[in-house]
Amino acid sequence: MPIVIFAGAAAPSPPAISAEDAERVLFPQASPGFTTGECPRAEGAGADERRIRCMIGLRYRGDDAAKALAIDLHERSGGIAGVERERVMDGGFRGKIRLVPEPPVGQHRKHLAWVAGAVADFDDFFRGLSARAKRPIAYRHRPIAWKFLRSVGRTTPSAYAGDWSIGYNVSGSLHASADAVRETLFHEIFHLNDEASLDWSRRVLGSLYDGLVARCGTKVPCLTPYAPNRTMVRGGTYYAFQPDNGDGVHEYAAELALRYYREQRALLRGEPEVRPAFKCGPEENARAWSLMVDQLFGGADLVPACTP
């Protein structure tokens, strides 16, 4: 059931990933129930958890370090580190892209470690943010089904989100470091919340975004004051305003959420402020920022007020 996010409401407790769903994430192209022999179904307290741990062990057999990471990720966040099924996706402006499952083992194990590190960081972030919020934070960041993959002959997309799962490309161009992965995943987690909130970005920020596009089109100099981050599409414009990428307001809002995370995280950690503060730019920035802060993050904003 969709979660409708609005001011003053706390997100309901996230549902646990069932053993059946975990099996589909860990072994998406296997015959249903094929793990029953080695990881049998059972009843009683803790039966699902025992089966999930068994299936994680089966998925990561042969790489004890990756197995330990996957089990720890599950125990800490309820998440499941599995693989994507082989398929061809419509990549919008990127064209058709063939995706194949790529377990995060061996040379790719670092990606599983980076995901686990990002999840731990998000826990710290939301713990600190909640202590400073005016009301419960209507935002969910776990548990998530992590689907590792490789795009054949491509480095895009680095990640994508839907139905409380995130596809993670081990050859993704954005996945060059732990910090880059952490920020990419925060962007994607916004998409999950946007989807669950019945398209919050279109309902709330749509007219603002459409006005910016009508004013600037794809002209970089015109869009620069309004771009939450500096991520660019090669041969195009800011990612937040790239045409032929679905409804562009979704990416604008996800980039705005990432900018919020960057600015708040720095202050929570006692680091220098991210400058210039996004809300202190044009009036449209302040309006979008205020709506996101109030409706998704419990009114928590550690960034000092703007000076004239």
N, C-alpha and C positions, 0 to 999 in steps of 0.2 A: 504494500500500500504506500502511495507517495506520502512524503512528509511535507506538509505545508509550513514554510518558514515565514514568520512575521514577527514584528516587534513585540517584545515582551513574552515570547513563548520559548521554552527550552525544548530542544530536540529530544524526542523520546529516546529511551535507552536503546542502543543499537542491537539488533538481533544477532545471535551467534550464528556462525556458518555451520550448517549441519554436516554430519558425516557424508551424507549423500551428495551434497553440494561440493564438499571438499574433494570427494572422489572425482567429480566432473572437472574440477580445476586442476587436480594433480595428474589426471589421466583422461584428457578430453576426447581422445580418439579411440579409447579402448571400449570393448563391449561392456555394457552396463553390468555392474556387479562383479566384474572380473577379479576384483581383489578379495572376494569373499573367502577364497581358500586360505590365503595368507593373513588376511585381516578380517576375520569373520564378524558379521553383525551379531550384536548381543543386546540384551536388555539389562536394565538396572542402572543405578547411579554410576556415572562416569564412563558408561559403555561407549558413548559417542567419542569422548576424548581419547580413550584408549585406541579406538579404531583409527581416528585421525592421526595420532602419533605413529601408529603402525604403518599407515599409508604414506606418511611423510618419509619414514624410514625406507619404504619400498621405492619411492620416487628418487631418493637420493642415495640409494645403495651404490657403494663404490667411492663415495666422497664424504668421509666422516665429518670434515670441516663444514661443508655445505649443509649436511644433515643437521648439525648442531645449530647452525644459523637459522635454518628453517623452523626447527622445533622451538628455539628461543623466540623467534618472531611470532609464532603462534601463541606461545604461552604468555607473552607480554601484551599482545594486541588482539588476539583472536584471528589474525590474518592467516591466509594460506598462500604459500609460495609455490605456484604450479606453473603450467605452461599454456600458451595459446594453442588453439587448434590450427591446422594448416588451412589457409583460405586466401582468397583474393579480396582485398578491401578497396572500396572507392575512396581514394585519398583526396578528393576535391581538386584543388588546383595542382596537386601533386600527381594526379592521374591514378591508374590502377597499380596496386602494390601487392606483391605476393608475400604473405607472411608464413613462416614455418616455426614450429615449436623449437625453443632453444633453452634447455634447462640451465640454470645458473650454477654450473659446476666447472671444475677445472679452471681454465683461463677466464671463464665468465663468473666465477664465484664472487669476485669483487663487487659485482652489481647487486648480488643478494646482500652483501655486507653493507653496501651503500643504502639500499632500501631499508634495512633494519636500523641503520643509523638515523635515517630521516624520520622513521616512525618514532624512535626514541626522542628525537628533537621536537617533533610535533606534540608529544605528550608533555614535555617540559614547557613548551610554548603555551599550550592551552591551560595548563595548570597555573602558570603565572598570570595569564590573561584573565582567567576566571576570578582570581583573587582581586582583580582591579576593575572588574566589570560592574556596571550598575544593575544588571539583571542577568539571569541565566543566558548563557551563550547558545544561540540556536544554530549550532554548526556541528557536524559530525566528521570525524577524521579516522574512524576505525570501527569494526574490523573491515578489511579490504581483501578481496581475492586478487593476488598478484599473478599476472599471466605473462611469463617471460617468453620472448620470441626473437626472431631475426627477420629483417626485411631483406629479401633476396636481391642482391645487387644495388641496394639502396641504403641510405642512412636516415631515412625518414619513414614514418613519423617516429620521433623518439619515444613518445608515449601517447596513449589515448585512454579515455575513461567512459564507462557506462555501466549501469546496473550494479553499482558498488564493486566494480572490478576495474583494475588498471592494467592495460597492456604495456609491457616494458620491453623496449627494443635494446638488446645487448650491443647492437651496432649503431644505436642512435647517435646522431651528431651532437646532441646536447649532453650526452652522458660521459663527459670527459673527466669529471671529478665528483667527489662526495658532495661538495657544496652545490654544484650544478644539478646533480640528481635531486637533492633535497628541494631546490627551488622549482624544478620541473614538476615534482610530485605534488607540491602545494598547489600549483596551477591546476593540475589534473583533479585534485581532490575538490577544488571549487566546482568543477564541472559536475561531479557526483552530487554535491549539495544543490546545485542549480537544477539538475534533473529531478531530484527528489522534491524540490520546492515548487514544482509545476512552472518551471521556466521563469524563475525570479528575475534573471537579468533582462529578459525581454519585457516583462510586465513592469518592472520598476525603472530600468535604465534605458529602455528602448528608445523613447522619444529624444532623450539627451544624446544618445549615440547617433541616431539618425540625423540629428541636426549637425553634428560634427562632420559626418560624412558628406552631407549636402553642402557644407561650407568648404571643405577641403578636398573631397575626393580621395585620391591616394597621394597627394602632394606632401612629401616629407617635411619641407620647411613649415607648411601650414599646420601639419599634425603634431609636430614636435612638442609644442606646449601641452598637448592633451594626452600624449602617449604615456601610460603608467610606467613602462619600462622601455629599454632601448633594443629589444629583440627585433631583428629585421628578417624579412624573407628575402633570400638572394634574388636579385633582379626585381624585387617588389617594393613593399613599403613596410611600415611597422606591423609586426604580427597582429597587434590588437586591431588593425584596420585593413588587413589583407582581404581583398575581394575573393570570391569563389572559395570561401572557407566556411561554408554553412552560414548561419546567421551570425554576422560579425560581432554583434553585441555580446555573444557568449564568450568570445576570446577577449574582447575588451574587458568584460567583467572579471574573467579569470586573471588577466594581467593586473587588474586593479586589486584583486584579493592578494596576489603575490606581492604587489607593492606595499599593501597594508602589512603583510607578514614581515617583509624586510624592515620596514620602519619600526614596527612594534618590537620585533625580536631584538634589534640592536639596543633599544632602550631597556628591555627586560634583562639583557645580558650586561648592561653597564658599558656598552660600546658607544662610540661616537654616533651622533644622529646621522641618518641618511638625509643628505641635503642635495637639492632643495626639497623641502617637504611637499609632497604632491598636492595636498589640500591648499597650499599657499600659492598655487598657480592661478590659472584663470578660474572664473566663477563656476564653470562647468565641472572643474576638478573638485572644488569644494563641495558642490552639490552631490556629485557621485560618491565622494568619500563619506559624507555625512549619512547618506542613505545606507551604504554598506555597513558602516560602523554601528548605526542604530539598529538595523534590522537583522544583521547576521552575527555581530560580535558583541552583543550585549551592551553597546554604548562605550566599550573600552577603547580609549584613545590616549596613549601616553605621549603623543607628539604635542609639543607646546603650541599654544595658540599662535596664530600668524600675527606678525607685527605689521603695521601700516607701511 
